[in-house]
Amino acid sequence: MILANAFCLFFFLDETLRSLASPSSPQGPELQGWRPPVDCVRANELCAAESNCSSRYRTLRQCLAGRDRNTMLANKECQAALEVLQESPLYDCRCKRAMKKELQCLQIYWSIHLGLTEGEEFYEASPYEPVTSRLSDIFRLASIFSGTGADPVVSVKSNHCLDAAKACNLNENCKKLRSSYISICNREISPTERCNRRKCHKALRQFFDRVPSEYTYRMLFCSCQDQACAERRRQTILPSCSYEDKEKPNCLDLRSVCRTDHLCRSRLADFHANCRASYQTLTSCPADNYQACLGSYAGFDMTPNYVDSSPTGIVVSPWCSCRGSGNLEEECEKFLRDFTENPCLRNAIQAFGNGTDVNLSPKSPTFQATQASRVEKTPSLPDDLSDSTSLGTSVITTCTSIQEQGLKANNSKEFSMCFTELTTNIIPGSNKVIKSNSGTYIACSSVVLTTAFILMLPLAL
């Protein structure tokens, strides 16, 4: 007992000396190097209020004007400005899709991050805040229109894309913006120019950004049983103006043109971030999030579309080819396959049409203490999966199962995640981890208080 008390006393004194030796060590959200995320417009305002940040930001903008990254970094003043801004709120700032000052926000974002990339990267980081919500509610509404759970005879005969157009006409905002883009995209400018493509793209983008997804997604991702329905789905974005052209450009040229525009570049980067095929997830989508993929696909200026009117095979593509790619043919084919052979995008479209979402938690959780569970990748999503829950719920269930059953778990990945959650505190949005010694403190708390009382008693007398 005496040894236990002595150990606790030494532990208490050691922790006290540590805290005194580093009084400025921040706790919680103030951990060094961690900053709460802020949109780039607000980050720019914060930078403008600080003279050092403001002057460095102006310097960097001048450095980036007409220079590539290597030339910019060869200038010591430019390099110093970049290093200062990496510690400012501008470095971690993000934008919200369809926000009020979206273009201004994106211009600020790329003014910083174009100087951080080494040349043109194949996949660029998305400037948008990550999507954490799911499409379960919209899928549930879509199931009504797709016929899931209804009479099979009625379901086969229904034209779900036509039903989606009728539903849009019953909503004032949807009807107004749909009529607007139809009018603009069908307006012929001259005998040689069928329409103003730039204005058509802008009107389409406003439609997908400003109309609730329960209407726009039904029109763009409706399920079809016949060719007439599939053709209506293909005609949703009026491809004769927004999609097709006299000739197909090279896909890498199309990408280069897109990246000269901040908005198009951002939406392309967001598509890659949320729809890039992942073979580490059940659905082939990053974080198994269908909403993030479908949301980033809909309404960006490259306007990929269905390649034909097939009701069964879902293949989408931008209007381009890889002819004339030369030494870059492999890179071009890779870019094109991200649309034409993308299992994440295909599964997301099929799931929406079927009115289903992925469920990552097992219906009856079981855990074997001697064998690590493993999830096998499936090429397509079954139609009978119910609404989703997050992966974290499954992990926590497993942890609870281990504790309640009193089993000795192996060194599996699942148990490691459980142990991490039980023994660490992780700040949201950062990789900072705070170790917890709460158990030791609780065990020693009574001994420490008793010892402190004994030591202070002579002073009081």
VOROVO-560383 format. One record per residue (C-alpha): residue number from 1; x, y negated, z negated. Coordinates in Angstrom, 3 decimals, always signed. Example, Ala and Ser with C-alpha at 12.3 -4.5 7.8 and 13.67 -1.06 7.14 Angstrom:
BEGIN
PT    i        c1        c2        c3
PT    1   +12.300    +4.500    -7.800
PT    2   +13.670    +1.060    -7.140
//
This chain:
BEGIN
PT    i        c1        c2        c3
PT    1    +0.000    +0.000    +0.000
PT    2    +2.877    -2.346    -0.897
PT    3    +4.569    -1.608    +2.459
PT    4    +1.312    -2.279    +4.318
PT    5    +0.883    -5.615    +2.539
PT    6    +4.501    -6.560    +3.279
PT    7    +4.071    -5.716    +6.968
PT    8    +0.958    -7.861    +7.245
PT    9    +2.676   -10.744    +5.455
PT   10    +5.666   -10.627    +7.805
PT   11    +3.337   -10.412   +10.802
PT   12    +1.427   -13.481    +9.614
PT   13    +4.622   -15.483    +9.078
PT   14    +5.973   -14.420   +12.493
PT   15    +2.832   -15.560   +14.293
PT   16    +2.841   -18.835   +12.351
PT   17    +6.446   -19.567   +13.354
PT   18    +5.649   -18.748   +16.980
PT   19    +2.763   -21.196   +17.042
PT   20    +4.894   -23.912   +15.451
PT   21    +7.705   -23.304   +17.926
PT   22    +5.358   -23.873   +20.877
PT   23    +2.726   -26.372   +19.722
PT   24    +2.018   -27.574   +23.233
PT   25    +1.127   -24.139   +24.590
PT   26    -2.409   -24.540   +25.931
PT   27    -5.120   -22.021   +25.255
PT   28    -8.128   -20.989   +27.278
PT   29    -8.791   -22.984   +30.461
PT   30    -5.839   -25.294   +29.814
PT   31    -3.335   -22.522   +30.530
PT   32    -0.390   -23.894   +32.476
PT   33    -0.838   -23.658   +36.220
PT   34    -4.593   -23.035   +36.068
PT   35    -7.056   -25.619   +37.351
PT   36   -10.808   -25.317   +37.675
PT   37   -11.881   -25.315   +41.341
PT   38   -13.225   -28.566   +42.762
PT   39   -14.506   -29.525   +46.207
PT   40   -11.995   -31.354   +48.391
PT   41   -13.964   -34.611   +48.519
PT   42   -13.887   -34.827   +44.723
PT   43   -10.229   -33.707   +44.671
PT   44    -9.389   -36.533   +47.063
PT   45   -11.069   -39.027   +44.729
PT   46    -9.060   -37.703   +41.787
PT   47    -5.857   -37.956   +43.808
PT   48    -6.646   -41.507   +44.916
PT   49    -7.006   -42.547   +41.270
PT   50    -3.438   -41.428   +40.553
PT   51    -0.733   -43.549   +42.198
PT   52    +1.863   -40.789   +42.543
PT   53    -0.591   -38.319   +44.127
PT   54    -2.115   -40.977   +46.373
PT   55    +1.227   -42.142   +47.789
PT   56    +2.425   -38.546   +48.338
PT   57    -0.806   -37.659   +50.117
PT   58    -0.422   -40.587   +52.509
PT   59    +3.155   -39.528   +53.155
PT   60    +2.121   -35.968   +53.940
PT   61    -0.553   -37.079   +56.388
PT   62    +2.059   -39.128   +58.231
PT   63    +4.441   -36.160   +58.203
PT   64    +1.849   -33.846   +59.744
PT   65    +0.995   -36.240   +62.558
PT   66    +2.395   -34.692   +65.717
PT   67    +4.892   -32.408   +63.952
PT   68    +5.076   -28.668   +63.419
PT   69    +5.775   -27.182   +60.004
PT   70    +9.522   -26.614   +60.497
PT   71   +10.096   -30.179   +61.675
PT   72    +8.052   -31.527   +58.778
PT   73    +9.918   -29.505   +56.136
PT   74   +13.273   -30.617   +57.571
PT   75   +12.385   -34.075   +56.260
PT   76   +13.165   -34.248   +52.528
PT   77   +10.518   -36.899   +51.904
PT   78    +7.853   -34.744   +53.540
PT   79    +8.941   -31.703   +51.592
PT   80    +8.855   -33.638   +48.314
PT   81    +5.347   -34.893   +49.086
PT   82    +4.157   -31.348   +49.777
PT   83    +5.639   -30.050   +46.521
PT   84    +3.895   -32.769   +44.497
PT   85    +0.541   -32.097   +46.151
PT   86    +0.804   -28.393   +45.414
PT   87    +0.398   -29.321   +41.748
PT   88    -2.594   -31.575   +42.387
PT   89    -6.321   -30.675   +42.565
PT   90    -6.067   -30.969   +46.364
PT   91    -4.143   -27.724   +46.615
PT   92    -6.889   -25.541   +45.119
PT   93    -9.875   -27.459   +46.472
PT   94   -12.591   -25.756   +48.540
PT   95   -15.691   -26.787   +50.470
PT   96   -19.309   -25.643   +50.504
PT   97   -20.914   -24.567   +53.730
PT   98   -23.429   -27.140   +54.980
PT   99   -22.568   -29.568   +52.159
PT  100   -23.367   -33.250   +52.677
PT  101   -19.782   -34.269   +53.519
PT  102   -18.670   -30.953   +54.969
PT  103   -16.563   -32.316   +57.821
PT  104   -14.763   -34.792   +55.537
PT  105   -14.135   -32.012   +53.029
PT  106   -12.687   -29.729   +55.713
PT  107   -10.451   -32.479   +57.083
PT  108    -8.980   -32.978   +53.610
PT  109    -8.500   -29.224   +53.143
PT  110    -6.659   -28.699   +56.427
PT  111    -4.536   -31.825   +55.936
PT  112    -2.922   -29.933   +53.065
PT  113    -3.040   -26.322   +54.189
PT  114    -1.852   -26.774   +57.760
PT  115    +1.453   -27.838   +56.226
PT  116    +1.616   -24.672   +54.127
PT  117    +1.280   -22.102   +56.913
PT  118    +4.245   -20.868   +58.884
PT  119    +3.018   -21.320   +62.421
PT  120    -0.374   -20.029   +63.583
PT  121    -1.541   -17.106   +61.470
PT  122    -3.810   -14.373   +62.799
PT  123    -6.057   -14.530   +59.749
PT  124    -6.371   -17.858   +57.967
PT  125    -7.684   -18.360   +54.453
PT  126   -11.248   -19.611   +54.315
PT  127   -11.684   -23.202   +53.114
PT  128   -15.138   -22.342   +51.762
PT  129   -16.029   -21.298   +48.252
PT  130   -16.467   -17.519   +48.026
PT  131   -19.987   -16.116   +48.182
PT  132   -20.858   -14.194   +45.027
PT  133   -24.631   -13.778   +45.463
PT  134   -26.248   -10.873   +47.293
PT  135   -28.882   -10.479   +49.987
PT  136   -31.107    -8.152   +47.980
PT  137   -34.041   -10.563   +47.733
PT  138   -33.911   -11.420   +51.423
PT  139   -33.556    -7.736   +52.311
PT  140   -36.639    -7.028   +50.232
PT  141   -38.581    -9.627   +52.209
PT  142   -37.138    -8.322   +55.470
PT  143   -38.396    -4.817   +54.656
PT  144   -41.949    -6.147   +54.930
PT  145   -41.300    -7.334   +58.464
PT  146   -39.161    -4.357   +59.512
PT  147   -41.852    -1.907   +58.440
PT  148   -39.865    -0.143   +55.740
PT  149   -42.318    +1.712   +53.558
PT  150   -45.202    +0.962   +55.938
PT  151   -47.130    +3.212   +58.355
PT  152   -44.523    +4.778   +60.721
PT  153   -46.827    +4.425   +63.723
PT  154   -47.278    +0.689   +63.087
PT  155   -43.550    +0.300   +62.437
PT  156   -42.548    +1.824   +65.789
PT  157   -45.026    -0.296   +67.733
PT  158   -44.086    -3.567   +66.020
PT  159   -41.791    -6.100   +67.676
PT  160   -39.986    -7.337   +64.571
PT  161   -38.191   -10.116   +66.439
PT  162   -41.512   -11.457   +67.682
PT  163   -42.898   -11.243   +64.153
PT  164   -39.855   -13.218   +62.943
PT  165   -40.498   -15.975   +65.502
PT  166   -44.139   -16.188   +64.388
PT  167   -43.052   -16.451   +60.759
PT  168   -40.695   -19.287   +61.696
PT  169   -43.523   -21.185   +63.372
PT  170   -45.499   -21.040   +60.137
PT  171   -42.719   -22.874   +58.304
PT  172   -42.540   -26.587   +59.136
PT  173   -38.765   -26.957   +58.755
PT  174   -37.990   -23.773   +60.674
PT  175   -40.376   -24.663   +63.490
PT  176   -38.989   -28.208   +63.775
PT  177   -35.297   -27.241   +63.961
PT  178   -35.965   -24.259   +66.222
PT  179   -37.902   -26.447   +68.653
PT  180   -35.038   -28.944   +68.528
PT  181   -32.296   -26.520   +69.531
PT  182   -34.495   -24.885   +72.180
PT  183   -35.125   -28.289   +73.735
PT  184   -31.455   -29.342   +73.639
PT  185   -30.061   -26.030   +74.887
PT  186   -32.582   -25.869   +77.771
PT  187   -31.977   -29.461   +78.925
PT  188   -30.201   -29.407   +82.290
PT  189   -27.694   -32.236   +82.800
PT  190   -26.910   -31.801   +86.499
PT  191   -27.132   -29.130   +89.216
PT  192   -23.603   -28.035   +88.311
PT  193   -23.938   -28.346   +84.524
PT  194   -26.795   -26.376   +83.040
PT  195   -26.712   -28.037   +79.604
PT  196   -24.632   -29.924   +77.058
PT  197   -22.955   -27.031   +75.271
PT  198   -21.473   -29.154   +72.501
PT  199   -24.887   -30.578   +71.548
PT  200   -26.424   -27.120   +71.849
PT  201   -23.871   -25.691   +69.396
PT  202   -24.508   -28.536   +66.970
PT  203   -28.287   -28.004   +67.087
PT  204   -27.853   -24.253   +66.538
PT  205   -25.520   -24.884   +63.602
PT  206   -28.069   -27.228   +62.002
PT  207   -30.762   -24.590   +62.427
PT  208   -28.759   -21.878   +60.647
PT  209   -27.459   -24.257   +57.973
PT  210   -30.702   -26.015   +57.071
PT  211   -33.349   -23.316   +57.466
PT  212   -33.620   -20.694   +54.694
PT  213   -31.952   -17.394   +55.543
PT  214   -35.190   -15.470   +55.101
PT  215   -36.300   -17.037   +58.410
PT  216   -33.054   -17.364   +60.402
PT  217   -31.736   -13.906   +59.570
PT  218   -35.026   -12.269   +60.546
PT  219   -34.688   -13.782   +63.998
PT  220   -31.003   -13.036   +64.498
PT  221   -30.734    -9.629   +62.811
PT  222   -34.211    -8.131   +63.349
PT  223   -34.353    -4.366   +63.944
PT  224   -35.637    -3.162   +67.295
PT  225   -37.206    +0.026   +68.661
PT  226   -37.383    -0.983   +72.330
PT  227   -35.542    -3.047   +74.913
PT  228   -38.064    -5.908   +74.963
PT  229   -37.484    -6.539   +71.274
PT  230   -33.695    -6.288   +71.658
PT  231   -33.751    -8.771   +74.539
PT  232   -35.718   -11.260   +72.438
PT  233   -33.085   -10.844   +69.714
PT  234   -30.303   -11.471   +72.243
PT  235   -32.080   -14.608   +73.486
PT  236   -32.346   -16.106   +69.973
PT  237   -29.372   -18.451   +70.473
PT  238   -30.270   -19.229   +74.124
PT  239   -27.097   -17.585   +75.475
PT  240   -27.376   -19.122   +78.958
PT  241   -26.211   -22.398   +77.381
PT  242   -24.584   -21.587   +74.054
PT  243   -22.829   -18.361   +75.024
PT  244   -22.357   -17.589   +78.706
PT  245   -20.199   -19.493   +81.185
PT  246   -19.158   -19.151   +84.819
PT  247   -15.994   -17.297   +83.859
PT  248   -14.793   -15.560   +80.730
PT  249   -11.766   -17.303   +79.209
PT  250    -8.973   -15.405   +77.508
PT  251    -9.932   -14.684   +73.882
PT  252    -6.716   -16.202   +72.516
PT  253    -7.370   -19.370   +74.519
PT  254   -10.890   -19.479   +73.102
PT  255    -9.453   -19.117   +69.596
PT  256    -6.892   -21.866   +70.224
PT  257    -9.599   -24.270   +71.391
PT  258   -11.683   -23.410   +68.332
PT  259    -8.772   -24.118   +65.998
PT  260    -8.358   -27.643   +67.327
PT  261   -11.687   -28.467   +65.672
PT  262   -11.764   -28.414   +61.856
PT  263   -15.339   -27.147   +61.642
PT  264   -14.955   -24.363   +64.210
PT  265   -11.613   -23.360   +62.693
PT  266   -13.120   -23.192   +59.220
PT  267   -16.096   -21.081   +60.260
PT  268   -13.830   -18.692   +62.158
PT  269   -11.571   -18.338   +59.110
PT  270   -14.646   -17.761   +56.954
PT  271   -15.887   -15.051   +59.322
PT  272   -12.560   -13.250   +59.125
PT  273   -12.483   -13.583   +55.329
PT  274   -15.980   -12.132   +54.839
PT  275   -16.414    -9.737   +57.799
PT  276   -12.919    -8.374   +58.289
PT  277   -13.235    -4.595   +58.166
PT  278   -12.085    -3.185   +54.844
PT  279   -11.454    +0.534   +54.514
PT  280   -11.241    +0.306   +50.727
PT  281   -14.978    -0.357   +50.240
PT  282   -18.150    +1.675   +50.645
PT  283   -19.671    -0.587   +53.304
PT  284   -16.424    -1.569   +55.098
PT  285   -17.117    -5.162   +54.003
PT  286   -14.907    -7.169   +51.626
PT  287   -16.346    -6.798   +48.105
PT  288   -19.262    -4.874   +49.684
PT  289   -21.024    -8.214   +50.193
PT  290   -23.363    -8.207   +53.188
PT  291   -24.573   -11.741   +52.543
PT  292   -21.096   -13.201   +52.838
PT  293   -20.554   -11.501   +56.197
PT  294   -23.922   -12.333   +57.758
PT  295   -23.770   -15.895   +56.460
PT  296   -20.336   -16.532   +57.959
PT  297   -21.359   -14.927   +61.283
PT  298   -24.462   -17.043   +61.790
PT  299   -24.074   -20.493   +63.269
PT  300   -20.429   -21.151   +64.085
PT  301   -19.412   -22.732   +67.364
PT  302   -17.722   -19.698   +68.918
PT  303   -21.288   -18.247   +69.088
PT  304   -20.707   -14.511   +69.404
PT  305   -23.804   -12.701   +70.608
PT  306   -25.229    -9.280   +71.424
PT  307   -23.617    -8.020   +74.634
PT  308   -26.763    -6.271   +75.933
PT  309   -30.388    -5.441   +75.197
PT  310   -29.788    -2.001   +73.749
PT  311   -32.197    -1.379   +70.838
PT  312   -29.936    +1.226   +69.234
PT  313   -26.302    +0.290   +69.763
PT  314   -25.341    -2.976   +68.050
PT  315   -22.336    -4.574   +69.772
PT  316   -21.549    -8.278   +69.493
PT  317   -18.756   -10.222   +71.132
PT  318   -17.615   -13.757   +71.873
PT  319   -17.726   -14.745   +75.541
PT  320   -14.123   -13.881   +76.404
PT  321   -11.842   -11.122   +77.622
PT  322    -8.187   -10.140   +77.278
PT  323    -7.301   -10.327   +80.961
PT  324    -4.116   -12.256   +81.556
PT  325    -2.883   -11.916   +77.976
PT  326    +0.603   -10.808   +79.028
PT  327    +2.775    -9.978   +76.023
PT  328    -0.041   -11.010   +73.685
PT  329    -2.510    -8.395   +74.913
PT  330    -2.317    -6.379   +71.681
PT  331    -3.040    -9.480   +69.592
PT  332    -5.906   -10.397   +71.902
PT  333    -7.451    -6.933   +71.679
PT  334    -7.178    -7.055   +67.901
PT  335    -9.012   -10.391   +67.823
PT  336   -11.752    -9.058   +70.120
PT  337   -12.202    -5.827   +68.138
PT  338   -12.996    -7.889   +65.034
PT  339   -16.304    -8.543   +66.791
PT  340   -16.951    -5.607   +69.123
PT  341   -15.803    -2.769   +66.836
PT  342   -16.392    -4.242   +63.400
PT  343   -18.005    -1.672   +61.044
PT  344   -18.614    -4.312   +58.364
PT  345   -20.627    -6.562   +60.682
PT  346   -22.462    -3.638   +62.256
PT  347   -23.412    -2.151   +58.886
PT  348   -24.543    -5.549   +57.596
PT  349   -26.813    -6.144   +60.605
PT  350   -28.278    -2.645   +60.397
PT  351   -28.831    -2.945   +56.654
PT  352   -30.677    -6.222   +57.050
PT  353   -32.875    -4.803   +59.796
PT  354   -33.661    -1.779   +57.620
PT  355   -34.323    -3.903   +54.558
PT  356   -31.668    -2.138   +52.485
PT  357   -28.676    -3.192   +50.441
PT  358   -25.830    -1.177   +49.010
PT  359   -25.977    +0.122   +45.461
PT  360   -22.513    +0.521   +43.985
PT  361   -23.645    +1.974   +40.644
PT  362   -24.511    +5.671   +40.464
PT  363   -28.141    +6.453   +39.607
PT  364   -27.115    +8.831   +36.804
PT  365   -23.602    +7.859   +35.677
PT  366   -21.359   +10.782   +34.840
PT  367   -17.740   +10.830   +33.851
PT  368   -15.214   +13.647   +33.649
PT  369   -12.396   +12.955   +31.251
PT  370    -9.935   +15.194   +33.073
PT  371   -10.428   +13.960   +36.636
PT  372   -10.442   +10.458   +38.109
PT  373   -13.505    +9.705   +40.186
PT  374   -12.980    +8.592   +43.753
PT  375   -15.290    +6.876   +46.234
PT  376   -14.989    +8.092   +49.812
PT  377   -15.493    +5.611   +52.621
PT  378   -18.521    +6.236   +54.817
PT  379   -18.674    +4.926   +58.387
PT  380   -22.285    +3.746   +58.138
PT  381   -24.711    +2.885   +55.370
PT  382   -27.628    +5.249   +54.625
PT  383   -31.048    +3.709   +54.923
PT  384   -32.262    +4.813   +51.495
PT  385   -29.824    +2.813   +49.356
PT  386   -31.547    +0.458   +46.930
PT  387   -30.734    -3.041   +45.781
PT  388   -27.148    -3.764   +44.832
PT  389   -25.462    -4.306   +41.536
PT  390   -21.906    -5.378   +41.056
PT  391   -18.946    -3.024   +40.801
PT  392   -18.286    -4.375   +37.345
PT  393   -21.500    -2.819   +36.019
PT  394   -20.324    +0.627   +37.072
PT  395   -16.977    +0.159   +35.410
PT  396   -18.528    -1.073   +32.163
PT  397   -20.920    +1.900   +32.187
PT  398   -17.953    +4.234   +32.525
PT  399   -16.195    +2.519   +29.647
PT  400   -19.262    +2.833   +27.448
PT  401   -19.598    +6.468   +28.432
PT  402   -16.050    +7.228   +27.312
PT  403   -16.483    +5.481   +23.983
PT  404   -19.863    +6.995   +23.166
PT  405   -18.802   +10.538   +23.998
PT  406   -15.520   +10.199   +22.101
PT  407   -13.562   +11.741   +24.979
PT  408    -9.875   +11.390   +25.538
PT  409    -9.705    +9.839   +28.979
PT  410    -6.953   +10.438   +31.501
PT  411    -4.884    +7.695   +33.183
PT  412    -7.369    +7.131   +35.954
PT  413    -7.974    +3.783   +37.625
PT  414   -11.428    +3.530   +36.057
PT  415   -10.098    +3.961   +32.531
PT  416    -7.301    +1.477   +33.186
PT  417    -9.860    -1.134   +34.191
PT  418   -11.890    -0.357   +31.085
PT  419    -8.835    -0.649   +28.834
PT  420    -7.906    -3.982   +30.444
PT  421   -11.360    -5.414   +29.803
PT  422   -11.257    -4.310   +26.188
PT  423    -7.799    -5.666   +25.398
PT  424    -7.460    -8.835   +27.465
PT  425    -9.227   -12.094   +28.183
PT  426    -9.164   -13.199   +31.811
PT  427    -9.886   -16.792   +32.756
PT  428   -12.492   -16.929   +35.562
PT  429   -11.026   -17.917   +38.913
PT  430    -7.411   -17.319   +37.863
PT  431    -4.900   -14.548   +37.387
PT  432    -3.973   -15.741   +33.891
PT  433    -4.376   -13.135   +31.173
PT  434    -4.408   -13.882   +27.457
PT  435    -3.407   -10.956   +25.265
PT  436    -5.585   -10.439   +22.246
PT  437    -4.274    -9.398   +18.842
PT  438    -7.649    -9.766   +17.205
PT  439    -7.634    -6.212   +15.852
PT  440    -4.365    -6.746   +13.996
PT  441    -5.555   -10.064   +12.591
PT  442    -8.750    -8.505   +11.298
PT  443    -6.829    -5.702    +9.627
PT  444    -4.493    -8.147    +7.880
PT  445    -6.885   -11.001    +7.166
PT  446    -7.741    -9.991    +3.602
PT  447    -4.084    -9.352    +2.706
PT  448    -3.011   -12.703    +4.137
PT  449    -5.672   -14.626    +2.211
PT  450    -4.742   -12.855    -1.035
PT  451    -1.031   -13.538    -0.530
PT  452    -1.635   -17.181    +0.279
PT  453    -3.747   -17.575    -2.878
PT  454    -0.992   -16.057    -5.053
PT  455    +1.685   -18.288    -3.506
PT  456    -0.364   -21.475    -3.957
PT  457    -1.559   -20.725    -7.526
PT  458    +1.666   -21.964    -9.258
PT  459    +1.490   -25.212    -7.259
PT  460    -2.012   -25.842    -8.437
PT  461    -1.028   -25.238   -12.063
//
